[in-house]
């Protein structure tokens, strides 16, 4: 008995009528492609419905793919480039066969390639195309490497002051070369962070590039402890302590550029992990006009950073570029006529003429204690790395109120929540209205690769999305651009703050004052083809009233 066509099944089940099917077939004839895909694009059916029907029609195994349940060991059976080219996901091993999730299980050439690569017999299963897209982003293309395989050019210690003394199971030199190579590769990749994480079988080496983690290397687990010990020695940590977190750092030079590394270690049930932050020359250099601010935004910032007193706040999560923005402001206002003192944890870049203080809470040098002492040093400008508590907030506000320009950061989602956060910390609303010059909210959004970005029309609107090519290392993105939300001090007045406002009230006032949120500015980038809608949804908070 012949199997029924998809269109016939949709008519029989009443999902489509004759006119709808006729129109879809006409579109298919004009554009080409599969009927199911055409129907989804026209909004007549869902991906899930089509996948369910094709599964019944062709007797394919139906998989409801959950990326959190994917086994890395199974995923590694088929190389990433084959998975991407033929749109397949190694799912599980069952009855000595490799079950592979596909959106086109009738692609027999793809099945043959998977069999050749994995050496397993393949059982194809069907899943929605969007699930394949999502899963492909989670497949690692990490290179498995042994410390002994590292090239000799990495043998020279990058930090001449490091005292060798760690015992290793392999050769001391190979671990030294391996760690040096990991650090240098991060610079070459333009990474902001390096993560070394223990798992059951491997130590995973991941770099954060353009705000997204990428696994680049895997090393057998037996070398993990030696790698962490080597980093601890370089960072002047205690290598005998494994049960509590430690913080350290060191500086090194590569290609005539100097870098500062901040290292945090933390114990996990699988081993001690390390997170390393790159900073220093070559990593954060930017003038204020190179941050991606518009001309009007630059004008508003310039208007406020040269005032003799007041508070400027930059807010956002970790990795959103707050320190880069504040360093750019410091460079702009740094002159011999001004005494500038910074309180930082850590000091990420050395700035000429500026008095920089490294906060060390283990020795009692906290932000609020240091800030009290700094006020007695007759500064013109004070940079407080972060407002973390009520005491620091109170002293910073008082300093701004008494004629100092105070720059600081807050870990809030947006500018409006920064106002509410300061009120929650016990700052009187009238003080805020008299001291805040400007609040800057920001995020860093990946920009689409101009060589391979793809265009799609959605309800008459042209949108762009990533594809991936050699130029962008298959990610579809090259670099990041800041998106900003500026809340001027003139907005933060008594009418807005008294009585104590809610977030909805602040947003209502902002709309009346025609202040654009980060979401609205990010959507302009989407429409201009600079980034994708998916990237904006991933990075930028959407507020009530945002479209």
VENWOUR-V377084 format. One line per field, one symbol per residue. phi: phi as a letter, one per 30 degrees, with the letter a starting at -180 (. if undefined). psi: psi as a letter, one per 20 degrees, with the letter a starting at -180 (. if undefined). Layout:
phi = ???
psi = ???
This chain:
phi = .ddddedddddddidbceddddddddddddcijddeddddddidbcedddddddeddciddcccdbddcdceddeddbeeddeddchbbdcacbhibcdcdbcbdcdddddddddddcicdccdbcbdedddeddddcddcdcdbceddddddcddddbdddcdaddbdccedddedddeddddeddddidcbbccbdbdcbcccbccbhibdbdcbbbeedcdddddddddddcicdddcbcbdbbaaabacbhiccbcccbbcbdbdckdcbbbcdajejcbdadddcdjdddddddddedcdcddajccccbldeicjddeddddddddcdbddcccbccbbcdcadcdicdccddbddciccedddddddddchdcbbcceadcbddddddddddddcjcdccabbdbdadddddddddddjddeddddccddabccabccdcddddbdccbcbhicdbcbdbjaddchidibbibbdbbbccdddddcdddcbdedcdddddddddddhcddeddddddddddidbcdeddddccdccejdc
psi = pqqqqghghhghijhqrggghgghhgghhghrrqgggghghijhrrggggggghgggjkqpppnpohijpohhghihpqhhggghjmqopgrpplkqopppqimijnhhhgghhgghijqqpoqqqrqhhhggghhijppkqppqqhiiqqhijhppiohipppjppqhcqghhggggggggghhhghikqhqppoppaghrppoqqopkipppphqpqqhiighhgggghgghjkroiipiiqqqparrqrppljqpqpppppqppriirpqqpppprapigjpprhjjijqrghghggghhhijqirrppppqrrpjjjghgghhhgghhioriipoppqoqnroipppqipoppopnhhjjnrghghhghhhijlqhppoohpohrgggggggghghhkjqopprqqmrhrhhhgghghghjjpphhhghihpgqpoqqrpppqqoihjqqpqpoljppqqqqgpahhjkjhiqorqqqpqopoqhhhmrhhhiprprrghgghghgghjkpprhghhhhhhghijhrqhghghhhpppqpip.
